[in-house]
Every structure is written in C-alpha cells, then in structure tokens.
Amino acid sequence: MTNRKVLISGSGVAGPALAFWLVRAGWDVTVVERAPELRAGGYKVDVRGAATTVLHRMGLHAAAKERDTGMRQVTYVNKAGRRIASLPADLLMGRRGDDLEIMRGDLGVLLHEAAGAHTIFGDAISEISARSVRFESGRVEEFDVIVAADGLNSSTRGLVMPEVRLDHLGAYISIFEVENDLGIEREEIMYTEPGRLIFAYAMGAGEPARIGMTFASEPLGYDRRDIAAQKDLLRAAFAGRGWRSDDFLAQIDDAPDFYFDSMSQVPAPRWSSGRVVLLGDAGYCPSPASGQGTSLALVGAYVLGQQLVDGGGFAEYERIMRPYVEKNMAFGRRMVRDMVPASRLAIGFRNYGMRTLRFHPRKEQVIDKVLAPMHEAANAITI
Ligand SMILES: Cc1cc2nc3c(=O)[nH]c(=O)nc-3n(C[C@H](O)[C@H](O)[C@H](O)COP(=O)(O)OP(=O)(O)OC[C@H]3O[C@@H](n4cnc5c(N)ncnc54)[C@H](O)[C@@H]3O)c2cc1C
C-alpha cells in the first residue's frame, strides 16, 4: 500500500497497539479518542498465548510484566461476606509461558506512551465520505485508511456497516473503583447469587479496589451516552442484594471511570468496507466472559499493521485472523454461562468444588483440563 495517512478511531488497547506499528513504519498516524483523556478504567485483563509474542515483538513484555497484578489468591464469600473457599491464584488461573495479567488501564497507558502517535482527545468521527472524514468538532481532513478501533459499540462501524448487530449473551457488566476498605491485597473476592456476580480486586492495601458487577438480563434499552441511566440500571439490579452490594452502589457516583456495557459479541460478517477496517472489539469482540478481548486486540493490531505495511491489505488481515477469532468467540459463548450461574444449585456445586479442590490429589491436572480450551484458543494462530 502506498497511501500512508491513517486515522485510528479509539485509544483503548487495539488503537494504540496498531499506532505503535504504523508509527514505526513511518506512516502518518492520527488517533482520535472520544473521551477527554485516556480511559484508565477497567478490571484486570489477561494477555495470553500469541498476544504475549506480540508484546515481546513490541519490546513491551518486560514493562507489562513489571505491572502484572501479581494476584496471590482468589476467595469466594457468601451473602454475609464470610470466606467459604480460598485458592492460590497460581493454581486457579493456570497461567502458561509468558501469560500475564494487568489492569486494563495500565496496559492502555503503556501502549499509548509506547506508540507515541498524535492523539486527539474529546473528538470523534461524525461522517466518512469518498475522500474525507468529518469530525464532531467540525474539522474535515483527508485520510487514506480509517481504522475503527472504538470498541464494542463502535460508531465508526455503525457508519459503514449499519447492518452489524450485537449478539447479546444475556448479561451486563459494570466496572468501577471504590475505596479499598475490604482489606484485600493482591486478592480477588468473588460473590455469586443466582443471576448475579460481584468481584473485587486491589493491587495493595492502600490502593483503591476495582469492583465488577455482572447480572443476567435480556437486552435493556438505554442511551449509551447517559451514564446516570446506566448507574440506575446497576442500582436496580443490585440494590438490597448480598455481600456489600449496597456499599458498592453507594460509591458509583464518585467513581472516576464508570464502565457499563452488555456482555455481547460482534459477529461482523466482514471486517472492511472501502478504506475503513475494523480492529479489536469493534470487529470481533468476544465478550469479557472470554477473557480474550485484549489478546485479540493485540494480535489483530499486529497482523493488521503487518499487512498494511507489507501490502497484504485488509483481505489478508481477515484471512489470517478469522479462524483464531472464531475459536475465541466460541470459547466466550461457552464461558458466559459459567460466569453468572442461574441457580442456587449450580452455585452450591461450584462452591463445593472450590472448597474441596485444594485437597484433590491431582488438582493441577484437573485445572489443566478445565483450562485447556482457553489455552488452545489463545494459541490458535501462528504469527
Ligand atoms: C473503560 C473500559 C473498561 C473496560 N474494562 C474491561 C474489563 O474490566 N474487562 C474486560 O474484559 N474488558 C474491559 N473492557 C473492554 C476491553 O478493553 C476490550 O475488550 C479489549 O481490550 C479490546 O480493546 P479495544 O481497544 O478493541 O476496545 P476498548 O478497550 O473498548 O477501547 C475503545 C476505545 O474507543 C473509545 N471510543 C469509543 N467510541 C469512540 C468514538 N466514537 N470515537 C473515538 N473513540 C471512541 C473508547 O473511549 C475507548 O477508549 C473495557 C473497556 C473500556 C473502554
């Protein structure tokens, strides 16, 4: 490809990761991010398999590893907050090779700083015409390639492929920050009741805690730009529920980067239209239930960057990525059922398993078997 002026919409994970490769290849790169600053929110995310190879090739694996969450243990609590089972994270997470776990915000900052691309905050694409792009601010500029890296609800995708509909997996997820009065340090706490899951993590006793709240629900109608309405939906789902639901809800108005979205996948039948190409969640969100969204974004950015620079183009990018993406999407669909169990029986069964696992003589093999499909999906591409 001889045209080298690219606009990337979205500075989450996929956007800056692609910018990194294109800046290095001498392309003229602009990133536009709707938020007024880098969004530092989110829970911890996994980087696994092929995505760790990408971090190595970027020269960023060591820096990411330094920011690894270093999680020590996972604890399950009951309605009253009593600890009913604790397991060492090393056993439960079954990490392999160079896999790592990092707070989403830390990874975003690392990628953004390493990319060094010209980034415009507080603006977004409003119109794409034959040669030019109009921004919401009114600015008009010409670009050769436009990359939609603006996440699950990508409005850039909406402009060029309005027919793509989200595949709702039957749940919603919210992530926000609270004061860490849980006394946790590199420990994850999980509380489940039918159709609802609360999880909490803090890097240190003096650090804020990140709370995740997930609830089963049919698709809800709400304005995606109306944060107050999203907080009301979360309150309606968790008010008066178990563990510390009400304490956490009482802090959502003070949370610095409140995140609320559906657990959905993007089943886009094609990833490009004209000079616009989809990357990361915008094109193939596997849902947070898969734990693979960040890895797909990193690998996708690497493959797209390589194909743009070497001239393979969008078709080659899609051909190389499709089988890997489909494996991970299938894995995500299976996982969502386990993430939010529907019945007390299923929760009791899971809790019993967690309580007794540490006494199992072949516990490592049991976990290995459970996690094998995840590792297979994470490595289902050669780069
Ligand atoms: C604040 C936040 C918290 C998250 N927390 C978690 C989590 O805890 N667990 C998990 O599994 N996944 C989480 N995700 C999703 C996860 O980051 C992605 O699945 C994955 O990393 C792929 O990244 P992405 O860059 O494709 O999308 P995202 O990380 O979603 O990044 C998209 C970026 O585009 C920006 N954007 C949106 N619309 C526009 C627009 N019209 N124009 C310009 N910019 C736009 C967003 O502000 C965001 O910065 C979170 C996403 C966000 C934005």
The ligand as a Tripos MOL2 file, in Angstrom:
@<TRIPOS>MOLECULE
LIG
   53    58     1     0     0
SMALL
NO_CHARGES

@<TRIPOS>ATOM
      1 C1        -13.2290    1.9130   30.3630 C.3       1 LIG1
      2 C2        -13.1980    0.4970   29.8710 C.ar      1 LIG1
      3 C3        -13.1050   -0.5330   30.8080 C.ar      1 LIG1
      4 C4        -13.0750   -1.8610   30.3760 C.ar      1 LIG1
      5 N1        -12.9770   -2.8360   31.3090 N.ar      1 LIG1
      6 C5        -12.9040   -4.1260   30.9310 C.ar      1 LIG1
      7 C6        -12.7730   -5.1590   31.8870 C.ar      1 LIG1
      8 O1        -12.7370   -4.9000   33.0680 O.2       1 LIG1
      9 N2        -12.7290   -6.4580   31.4550 N.ar      1 LIG1
     10 C7        -12.7690   -6.7500   30.1170 C.ar      1 LIG1
     11 O2        -12.7200   -7.9280   29.7720 O.2       1 LIG1
     12 N3        -12.8780   -5.7950   29.1910 N.ar      1 LIG1
     13 C8        -12.9500   -4.4900   29.5540 C.ar      1 LIG1
     14 N4        -13.0720   -3.5150   28.6080 N.ar      1 LIG1
     15 C9        -13.0310   -3.9090   27.1980 C.3       1 LIG1
     16 C10       -11.6000   -4.2770   26.7960 C.3       1 LIG1
     17 O3        -10.7770   -3.1630   26.9900 O.3       1 LIG1
     18 C11       -11.6050   -4.7440   25.3470 C.3       1 LIG1
     19 O4        -12.3880   -5.9180   25.2400 O.3       1 LIG1
     20 C12       -10.2480   -5.1410   24.7640 C.3       1 LIG1
     21 O5         -9.1630   -4.6940   25.4700 O.3       1 LIG1
     22 C13       -10.1770   -4.7160   23.3040 C.3       1 LIG1
     23 O6         -9.8570   -3.3520   23.2510 O.3       1 LIG1
     24 P1        -10.3460   -2.3310   22.1470 P.3       1 LIG1
     25 O7         -9.2570   -1.3320   22.0530 O.co2     1 LIG1
     26 O8        -10.8150   -3.0180   20.9370 O.co2     1 LIG1
     27 O9        -11.6500   -1.6620   22.8000 O.3       1 LIG1
     28 P2        -11.7890   -0.7100   24.1110 P.3       1 LIG1
     29 O10       -10.7610   -1.0750   25.1310 O.co2     1 LIG1
     30 O11       -13.2030   -0.7560   24.4710 O.co2     1 LIG1
     31 O12       -11.3670    0.7310   23.5600 O.3       1 LIG1
     32 C14       -12.1720    1.5050   22.7110 C.3       1 LIG1
     33 C15       -11.7890    2.9500   22.8750 C.3       1 LIG1
     34 O13       -12.5170    3.7170   21.9100 O.3       1 LIG1
     35 C16       -13.0600    4.8540   22.5260 C.3       1 LIG1
     36 N5        -14.2390    5.2510   21.7590 N.ar      1 LIG1
     37 C17       -15.4960    4.7530   21.8260 C.ar      1 LIG1
     38 N6        -16.2710    5.3210   20.8860 N.ar      1 LIG1
     39 C18       -15.4760    6.1960   20.2120 C.ar      1 LIG1
     40 C19       -15.6890    7.0580   19.1080 C.ar      1 LIG1
     41 N7        -16.8700    7.1380   18.5040 N.pl3     1 LIG1
     42 N8        -14.6470    7.7850   18.6530 N.ar      1 LIG1
     43 C20       -13.4260    7.7150   19.2600 C.ar      1 LIG1
     44 N9        -13.1700    6.9220   20.3130 N.ar      1 LIG1
     45 C21       -14.1880    6.1530   20.7680 C.ar      1 LIG1
     46 C22       -13.3430    4.4170   23.9550 C.3       1 LIG1
     47 O14       -13.4460    5.5340   24.8320 O.3       1 LIG1
     48 C23       -12.1460    3.5400   24.2240 C.3       1 LIG1
     49 O15       -11.0690    4.2850   24.7150 O.3       1 LIG1
     50 C24       -13.1390   -2.1700   28.9930 C.ar      1 LIG1
     51 C25       -13.2450   -1.1360   28.0600 C.ar      1 LIG1
     52 C26       -13.2660    0.1870   28.4830 C.ar      1 LIG1
     53 C27       -13.3840    1.3050   27.4650 C.3       1 LIG1
@<TRIPOS>BOND
     1     1     2 1
     2     2     3 ar
     3     2    52 ar
     4     3     4 ar
     5     4     5 ar
     6     4    50 ar
     7     5     6 ar
     8     6     7 ar
     9     6    13 1
    10     7     8 2
    11     7     9 ar
    12     9    10 ar
    13    10    11 2
    14    10    12 ar
    15    12    13 ar
    16    13    14 ar
    17    14    15 1
    18    14    50 ar
    19    15    16 1
    20    16    17 1
    21    16    18 1
    22    18    19 1
    23    18    20 1
    24    20    21 1
    25    20    22 1
    26    22    23 1
    27    23    24 1
    28    24    25 2
    29    24    26 1
    30    24    27 1
    31    27    28 1
    32    28    29 2
    33    28    30 1
    34    28    31 1
    35    31    32 1
    36    32    33 1
    37    33    34 1
    38    33    48 1
    39    34    35 1
    40    35    36 1
    41    35    46 1
    42    36    37 ar
    43    36    45 ar
    44    37    38 ar
    45    38    39 ar
    46    39    40 ar
    47    39    45 ar
    48    40    41 1
    49    40    42 ar
    50    42    43 ar
    51    43    44 ar
    52    44    45 ar
    53    46    47 1
    54    46    48 1
    55    48    49 1
    56    50    51 ar
    57    51    52 ar
    58    52    53 1
@<TRIPOS>SUBSTRUCTURE
     1 LIG1         1 GROUP 0 **** ****
